[in-house]
Amino acid sequence: MKWLTYPAFLLLHTLGIIGMLRTLLGLSIVGGILTLVAPSRLAEMLWAVLAYLAIASLWLLLQEIGQLQRYCEETVLQSTNEPFSAIQWLLLQPVSRGFQQWLNREQRQQQLLQQRLDEISHSSHELEQSAALVTRNAEGQSDSATVAAAAVEELNVSIMQVASLAADSRQTSVVASEQLADGIEQLTNLVRQVSEMAQQAITTDELIRQLSSNSHIINEMSGTIRSIADQTNLLALNAAIEAARAGESGRGFAVVADEVRRLAMHSQESATEISRNIELVQQHIKEAAVQVSDLTGLAHRSAENSERVRTLLNQVQQHTQQLTGQVDQVAVSTEQQGQAVAEIAELADRVRRGNADNLQAADQARTIAHHLAHLTG
């Protein structure tokens, strides 16, 4: 049988068990494809080779498993001195390395066991002394646990007070945040109104400029009227002189000329009065323009200041929200600390109960130490 499996042995020696498994898997895939696509003698030969390699590999594996079993039995019976690493393994080489390491560890464990038996004899006396020390420490721990329980109770009361203050602070922060939000909304409306007022002031300033321009035009027209009145007055005077030369026939024309001259003088006086009033209006327009310009600048500055205040309020609101989050974290931390304190109190109670067990265990440890000392002689 051994010579029949020799080709498989060579292939395993070359590829290793992982390479052999990959080869078998690849041949299985190729054989399956050939069988499905075009069944032929080549596919049958491929399946035969696959079966041979699988059976040969399995036989070699069983041989090495049997050899490993015999070696383990001989090792247990201590009937062999052959080192495990001297055996040539083909398939179980990874297992052989692990097994050799296990054997080495077992030998070291036996040596350590003997050393520890020697140490036990020395440690039994120290164990008895340590048991006495544990007894004294347990009594001290019992007293300390009582004091710790009282301190934990006081700490729990303080934590509850902090939790109450945190809850009040959170409520105050929430109210402040809501008030800030309302203030920011009102300030936003104010900024919008101030901006609208500034825009209206700009429109008013433009209208005043147009009014000033129109008043200049009216003043020029008034000057034209005065010039016409002067010329009319001069023409009326010339007409009166010509009527006087004409004598009785020019008397009616003289009356008309006199009326025209009075009308020209009245027009001149009216034009002068209009010019004086227009100058007053222009002065008032200039003063109004200055006031509107100042109002526009004030409105812009007010809008900018309001925007800065709104930005500051937004920052304050963000800080308030952060403060609220931090207060929430404090509340959560306080609750967790309360739970931790409760657990500490429970642990302190367990310590008190465990001290009695420690005292009993210390007595038992002294008894065991004495017994070990007697056994190790």
Buried (B, 14 or more C-beta within 10 A) or exposed (E): EEEEBEEBBEBBEEEBBEEBEEBBEEBBEBBEEBBEEEEEEEBEEBBEBBEBBBEBBEBBBEBBEEBBEEBEEEBEEEEEEEEBEEBEBBBBEEEBEEBBEEBEEEEEEEEEEEEEEEEBBEBBEEBBEBBBEBBEBBEEBBEBBEEBBEBBEEBBEEBEEBBEBBBEBBEBBBEBBEEBBEBBEEBBEBBEBBBEBBEBBBEBBEEBEEBBEEBEEBBEBBBEBBEBBBEBBEBBBEBBEEBEEEEEEBEEBBEEBBEBBEBBBEBBEBBBEBBEBBEEBBEEBEEBBEBBBEBBEBBBEBBEEBBEBBEEBBEBBEEBBEBBEBBEEBBEBBEEBBEBBEEBBEBBEEBBEBBEEBBEBBBEBBEBBBEBBEEBE
